[in-house]
Amino acid sequence: MEGSCQKTNYNMAGHSHWAGIKHKKGKADKERSKIFSKLSREITVAAKLGDKSPDMNPRLRSAIQSARSANMPKDKIQRAIDKSEISADSNYESIRYEGFGPNNIAVIVETLTDNKNRTASNIRTIFQKNDGNLGTQGSASHNFKQIGVIKINKSQISENRIFELSIEAGANECFSNEHFHEIQCDKSKIYDVKKNLEKNIHDFLSTEIEWVPFNNVKILAEKKDDTVKLLESLEDDEDVQNVFTNLKI
C-alpha cells in the first residue's frame, strides 16, 4: 500500500491531547491507578463490542497494547476482558461533552460511563468551578478535525525507518520527539495502517482517534493556571477517557 506520508516537525504538529501533554510533563506516574482504571474500561468496552480474541478485534488489541505500554499487570488486563461478559458491570456508554474554558478555549471531553446522569453532573460542575461553560454537542467540535494517531516508543525503531514504514502503511504524516514517533492517518484507516505497521513493529504506545484543532489559541500568562486546573480536573474524573483542547501549550 502506498501513501503520501510526509515528515513533519514535531513543534508544528499542533498537539491537543491533554493526557499526552501531562505524560510529557512527568505526571503520569502519580496517576497510575487512574490510568489503569481508564485503560481497563476501554479494554472491557472493546471486548464487549467485538471478539474476545485480540487477534480478531483490532480495538481490543490496541487497548491491550496501550495497557502493556503503561505497565499494567497481565492479571488486570485479563480481568478487564472477563468483565465484558458480565453485562451488569460493563454496560458503558460513550458520551462526548463540549465546552469552553478561560479565554474561550475550546474543550472536548470523551467519556465512558455506566451512569450518564452522574457524569453529566460532574462534567458540568468541573466547568462551572473553573471559569468555564459546558456547551452543547457541536459547539466546540467545529474547531477540530478527527484523525488517527499511532504512537510508538522511539527506542523501537529509527526515524528514517519509521518514516519508510509509514509511507508503505498508508499514513499521511509522521514525526518524532525525544520520546516517541507519531504517525497520523485518516481516522477511517487507523486500523488498516496499524495492521500494516504490525508486520514490522510489535509494541505500540497507543492507537487512538484524536481531535486536532484547526488553529491553536494562545492565552494570557495570568490565565494559564486557571486553564490548566480545568483541564486537569476534567482528566481526573473517573468517567473521562480523553480531553482535547485548542490551547497552545
Contacts in CASP RR format, 6 or more apart in sequence:
PFRMAT RR
TARGET T0000
AUTHOR 0000-0000-0000
METHOD contacts of the structure
MODEL  1
MEGSCQKTNYNMAGHSHWAGIKHKKGKADKERSKIFSKLSREITVAAKLG
DKSPDMNPRLRSAIQSARSANMPKDKIQRAIDKSEISADSNYESIRYEGF
GPNNIAVIVETLTDNKNRTASNIRTIFQKNDGNLGTQGSASHNFKQIGVI
KINKSQISENRIFELSIEAGANECFSNEHFHEIQCDKSKIYDVKKNLEKN
IHDFLSTEIEWVPFNNVKILAEKKDDTVKLLESLEDDEDVQNVFTNLKI
1 168 0 8 1.000
1 169 0 8 1.000
1 170 0 8 1.000
1 192 0 8 1.000
1 196 0 8 1.000
2 167 0 8 1.000
2 168 0 8 1.000
2 170 0 8 1.000
3 167 0 8 1.000
3 168 0 8 1.000
3 169 0 8 1.000
3 170 0 8 1.000
3 171 0 8 1.000
3 172 0 8 1.000
4 167 0 8 1.000
4 170 0 8 1.000
4 172 0 8 1.000
5 163 0 8 1.000
5 166 0 8 1.000
5 167 0 8 1.000
5 170 0 8 1.000
5 171 0 8 1.000
5 172 0 8 1.000
5 173 0 8 1.000
5 174 0 8 1.000
5 183 0 8 1.000
6 172 0 8 1.000
6 173 0 8 1.000
6 174 0 8 1.000
7 163 0 8 1.000
7 173 0 8 1.000
7 174 0 8 1.000
7 175 0 8 1.000
8 173 0 8 1.000
8 174 0 8 1.000
8 175 0 8 1.000
9 175 0 8 1.000
10 175 0 8 1.000
10 176 0 8 1.000
10 177 0 8 1.000
10 182 0 8 1.000
13 173 0 8 1.000
13 175 0 8 1.000
13 182 0 8 1.000
14 212 0 8 1.000
14 213 0 8 1.000
14 216 0 8 1.000
15 21 0 8 1.000
15 249 0 8 1.000
16 144 0 8 1.000
16 210 0 8 1.000
16 211 0 8 1.000
16 212 0 8 1.000
16 213 0 8 1.000
16 244 0 8 1.000
16 245 0 8 1.000
16 246 0 8 1.000
17 149 0 8 1.000
17 208 0 8 1.000
17 210 0 8 1.000
17 242 0 8 1.000
17 243 0 8 1.000
17 244 0 8 1.000
18 231 0 8 1.000
18 232 0 8 1.000
18 234 0 8 1.000
18 235 0 8 1.000
18 242 0 8 1.000
18 243 0 8 1.000
18 244 0 8 1.000
18 245 0 8 1.000
19 235 0 8 1.000
19 242 0 8 1.000
19 243 0 8 1.000
21 249 0 8 1.000
22 28 0 8 1.000
22 31 0 8 1.000
22 232 0 8 1.000
22 235 0 8 1.000
24 177 0 8 1.000
24 179 0 8 1.000
28 35 0 8 1.000
28 70 0 8 1.000
31 236 0 8 1.000
32 70 0 8 1.000
34 236 0 8 1.000
34 238 0 8 1.000
35 70 0 8 1.000
36 67 0 8 1.000
36 70 0 8 1.000
36 72 0 8 1.000
36 76 0 8 1.000
37 238 0 8 1.000
38 240 0 8 1.000
38 241 0 8 1.000
39 63 0 8 1.000
39 66 0 8 1.000
39 67 0 8 1.000
39 70 0 8 1.000
39 72 0 8 1.000
39 80 0 8 1.000
40 67 0 8 1.000
40 72 0 8 1.000
40 76 0 8 1.000
40 77 0 8 1.000
40 79 0 8 1.000
40 80 0 8 1.000
40 83 0 8 1.000
41 80 0 8 1.000
41 92 0 8 1.000
41 112 0 8 1.000
41 241 0 8 1.000
42 63 0 8 1.000
42 66 0 8 1.000
42 112 0 8 1.000
42 241 0 8 1.000
43 60 0 8 1.000
43 63 0 8 1.000
43 64 0 8 1.000
43 67 0 8 1.000
43 77 0 8 1.000
43 80 0 8 1.000
43 81 0 8 1.000
43 84 0 8 1.000
44 80 0 8 1.000
44 81 0 8 1.000
44 83 0 8 1.000
44 84 0 8 1.000
44 90 0 8 1.000
44 92 0 8 1.000
45 84 0 8 1.000
45 90 0 8 1.000
45 92 0 8 1.000
45 94 0 8 1.000
45 112 0 8 1.000
46 57 0 8 1.000
46 59 0 8 1.000
46 60 0 8 1.000
46 62 0 8 1.000
46 63 0 8 1.000
47 57 0 8 1.000
47 60 0 8 1.000
47 80 0 8 1.000
47 81 0 8 1.000
47 84 0 8 1.000
48 84 0 8 1.000
48 90 0 8 1.000
48 92 0 8 1.000
49 59 0 8 1.000
50 57 0 8 1.000
50 59 0 8 1.000
50 60 0 8 1.000
51 57 0 8 1.000
51 60 0 8 1.000
52 60 0 8 1.000
52 81 0 8 1.000
52 84 0 8 1.000
53 60 0 8 1.000
54 60 0 8 1.000
54 61 0 8 1.000
54 64 0 8 1.000
55 61 0 8 1.000
58 191 0 8 1.000
58 194 0 8 1.000
58 195 0 8 1.000
59 191 0 8 1.000
60 81 0 8 1.000
62 191 0 8 1.000
62 194 0 8 1.000
62 204 0 8 1.000
62 206 0 8 1.000
62 207 0 8 1.000
62 208 0 8 1.000
64 77 0 8 1.000
65 203 0 8 1.000
65 204 0 8 1.000
65 206 0 8 1.000
65 207 0 8 1.000
66 204 0 8 1.000
66 205 0 8 1.000
66 206 0 8 1.000
66 207 0 8 1.000
67 76 0 8 1.000
67 77 0 8 1.000
67 80 0 8 1.000
68 77 0 8 1.000
68 203 0 8 1.000
69 153 0 8 1.000
69 203 0 8 1.000
69 204 0 8 1.000
69 205 0 8 1.000
69 206 0 8 1.000
83 89 0 8 1.000
83 90 0 8 1.000
84 90 0 8 1.000
89 114 0 8 1.000
90 114 0 8 1.000
91 114 0 8 1.000
92 112 0 8 1.000
92 113 0 8 1.000
92 114 0 8 1.000
93 112 0 8 1.000
93 113 0 8 1.000
93 114 0 8 1.000
93 116 0 8 1.000
94 110 0 8 1.000
94 111 0 8 1.000
94 112 0 8 1.000
95 111 0 8 1.000
95 113 0 8 1.000
95 116 0 8 1.000
95 119 0 8 1.000
95 120 0 8 1.000
96 108 0 8 1.000
96 109 0 8 1.000
96 110 0 8 1.000
96 111 0 8 1.000
96 137 0 8 1.000
96 141 0 8 1.000
97 108 0 8 1.000
97 109 0 8 1.000
97 111 0 8 1.000
97 120 0 8 1.000
97 123 0 8 1.000
97 134 0 8 1.000
97 135 0 8 1.000
98 106 0 8 1.000
98 107 0 8 1.000
98 108 0 8 1.000
98 109 0 8 1.000
98 134 0 8 1.000
98 135 0 8 1.000
98 136 0 8 1.000
98 137 0 8 1.000
98 138 0 8 1.000
98 139 0 8 1.000
98 140 0 8 1.000
98 141 0 8 1.000
99 106 0 8 1.000
99 107 0 8 1.000
99 108 0 8 1.000
99 109 0 8 1.000
99 127 0 8 1.000
99 132 0 8 1.000
99 133 0 8 1.000
99 134 0 8 1.000
99 135 0 8 1.000
99 139 0 8 1.000
99 140 0 8 1.000
100 106 0 8 1.000
100 107 0 8 1.000
100 132 0 8 1.000
100 133 0 8 1.000
100 135 0 8 1.000
100 139 0 8 1.000
100 140 0 8 1.000
101 107 0 8 1.000
101 127 0 8 1.000
101 130 0 8 1.000
101 131 0 8 1.000
101 132 0 8 1.000
101 133 0 8 1.000
101 227 0 8 1.000
101 230 0 8 1.000
102 130 0 8 1.000
102 131 0 8 1.000
102 132 0 8 1.000
102 219 0 8 1.000
102 223 0 8 1.000
102 226 0 8 1.000
102 227 0 8 1.000
102 230 0 8 1.000
103 217 0 8 1.000
103 219 0 8 1.000
103 220 0 8 1.000
103 223 0 8 1.000
103 227 0 8 1.000
104 217 0 8 1.000
105 217 0 8 1.000
105 219 0 8 1.000
105 227 0 8 1.000
105 245 0 8 1.000
105 246 0 8 1.000
105 247 0 8 1.000
106 140 0 8 1.000
106 143 0 8 1.000
106 144 0 8 1.000
106 213 0 8 1.000
106 217 0 8 1.000
106 245 0 8 1.000
106 246 0 8 1.000
107 140 0 8 1.000
107 230 0 8 1.000
107 231 0 8 1.000
107 234 0 8 1.000
107 243 0 8 1.000
107 244 0 8 1.000
107 245 0 8 1.000
108 140 0 8 1.000
108 141 0 8 1.000
108 144 0 8 1.000
108 211 0 8 1.000
108 243 0 8 1.000
108 244 0 8 1.000
108 245 0 8 1.000
109 123 0 8 1.000
109 234 0 8 1.000
109 240 0 8 1.000
109 242 0 8 1.000
109 243 0 8 1.000
109 244 0 8 1.000
110 240 0 8 1.000
110 241 0 8 1.000
110 242 0 8 1.000
110 243 0 8 1.000
110 244 0 8 1.000
111 119 0 8 1.000
111 123 0 8 1.000
111 237 0 8 1.000
111 239 0 8 1.000
111 240 0 8 1.000
111 241 0 8 1.000
112 239 0 8 1.000
112 241 0 8 1.000
113 119 0 8 1.000
113 239 0 8 1.000
118 239 0 8 1.000
119 237 0 8 1.000
119 239 0 8 1.000
122 237 0 8 1.000
122 239 0 8 1.000
123 134 0 8 1.000
123 234 0 8 1.000
123 237 0 8 1.000
123 240 0 8 1.000
124 134 0 8 1.000
126 230 0 8 1.000
126 233 0 8 1.000
126 234 0 8 1.000
126 237 0 8 1.000
127 133 0 8 1.000
127 134 0 8 1.000
127 230 0 8 1.000
128 134 0 8 1.000
129 233 0 8 1.000
130 226 0 8 1.000
130 229 0 8 1.000
130 230 0 8 1.000
130 233 0 8 1.000
131 226 0 8 1.000
131 230 0 8 1.000
132 230 0 8 1.000
141 211 0 8 1.000
143 213 0 8 1.000
143 214 0 8 1.000
143 215 0 8 1.000
143 246 0 8 1.000
144 211 0 8 1.000
144 212 0 8 1.000
144 213 0 8 1.000
144 214 0 8 1.000
144 244 0 8 1.000
144 246 0 8 1.000
145 211 0 8 1.000
145 212 0 8 1.000
145 214 0 8 1.000
146 187 0 8 1.000
146 209 0 8 1.000
146 210 0 8 1.000
146 211 0 8 1.000
146 212 0 8 1.000
147 172 0 8 1.000
147 184 0 8 1.000
147 185 0 8 1.000
147 186 0 8 1.000
147 187 0 8 1.000
147 209 0 8 1.000
147 210 0 8 1.000
147 212 0 8 1.000
148 184 0 8 1.000
148 185 0 8 1.000
148 186 0 8 1.000
148 187 0 8 1.000
148 189 0 8 1.000
148 190 0 8 1.000
148 207 0 8 1.000
148 208 0 8 1.000
148 209 0 8 1.000
148 210 0 8 1.000
149 182 0 8 1.000
149 183 0 8 1.000
149 184 0 8 1.000
149 190 0 8 1.000
149 206 0 8 1.000
149 207 0 8 1.000
149 208 0 8 1.000
149 209 0 8 1.000
149 210 0 8 1.000
150 171 0 8 1.000
150 182 0 8 1.000
150 183 0 8 1.000
150 184 0 8 1.000
150 185 0 8 1.000
150 190 0 8 1.000
150 193 0 8 1.000
150 194 0 8 1.000
150 197 0 8 1.000
150 204 0 8 1.000
150 206 0 8 1.000
150 207 0 8 1.000
151 180 0 8 1.000
151 181 0 8 1.000
151 182 0 8 1.000
151 183 0 8 1.000
151 204 0 8 1.000
151 205 0 8 1.000
151 206 0 8 1.000
151 207 0 8 1.000
152 162 0 8 1.000
152 180 0 8 1.000
152 181 0 8 1.000
152 182 0 8 1.000
152 183 0 8 1.000
152 197 0 8 1.000
152 201 0 8 1.000
152 203 0 8 1.000
152 204 0 8 1.000
152 205 0 8 1.000
153 179 0 8 1.000
153 180 0 8 1.000
153 181 0 8 1.000
153 203 0 8 1.000
153 205 0 8 1.000
154 176 0 8 1.000
154 177 0 8 1.000
154 178 0 8 1.000
154 179 0 8 1.000
154 180 0 8 1.000
154 181 0 8 1.000
156 181 0 8 1.000
156 201 0 8 1.000
156 203 0 8 1.000
157 165 0 8 1.000
157 181 0 8 1.000
157 200 0 8 1.000
157 201 0 8 1.000
159 176 0 8 1.000
159 181 0 8 1.000
162 174 0 8 1.000
162 176 0 8 1.000
162 181 0 8 1.000
162 183 0 8 1.000
163 174 0 8 1.000
165 196 0 8 1.000
165 197 0 8 1.000
165 200 0 8 1.000
165 201 0 8 1.000
166 174 0 8 1.000
166 183 0 8 1.000
166 193 0 8 1.000
166 197 0 8 1.000
168 196 0 8 1.000
169 183 0 8 1.000
169 185 0 8 1.000
169 193 0 8 1.000
169 194 0 8 1.000
169 196 0 8 1.000
169 197 0 8 1.000
170 185 0 8 1.000
170 189 0 8 1.000
170 192 0 8 1.000
170 193 0 8 1.000
170 196 0 8 1.000
171 183 0 8 1.000
171 184 0 8 1.000
171 185 0 8 1.000
171 193 0 8 1.000
172 184 0 8 1.000
172 185 0 8 1.000
172 186 0 8 1.000
173 183 0 8 1.000
173 184 0 8 1.000
174 181 0 8 1.000
174 182 0 8 1.000
174 183 0 8 1.000
174 184 0 8 1.000
175 181 0 8 1.000
175 182 0 8 1.000
176 182 0 8 1.000
180 205 0 8 1.000
183 193 0 8 1.000
183 197 0 8 1.000
185 193 0 8 1.000
187 209 0 8 1.000
190 207 0 8 1.000
190 209 0 8 1.000
191 207 0 8 1.000
194 204 0 8 1.000
194 207 0 8 1.000
197 204 0 8 1.000
208 242 0 8 1.000
210 242 0 8 1.000
210 244 0 8 1.000
211 244 0 8 1.000
212 244 0 8 1.000
213 244 0 8 1.000
213 245 0 8 1.000
213 246 0 8 1.000
214 246 0 8 1.000
215 246 0 8 1.000
216 246 0 8 1.000
216 247 0 8 1.000
216 248 0 8 1.000
217 246 0 8 1.000
217 247 0 8 1.000
217 248 0 8 1.000
218 248 0 8 1.000
219 227 0 8 1.000
219 247 0 8 1.000
219 248 0 8 1.000
227 247 0 8 1.000
231 243 0 8 1.000
231 245 0 8 1.000
231 247 0 8 1.000
234 240 0 8 1.000
234 243 0 8 1.000
235 243 0 8 1.000
END
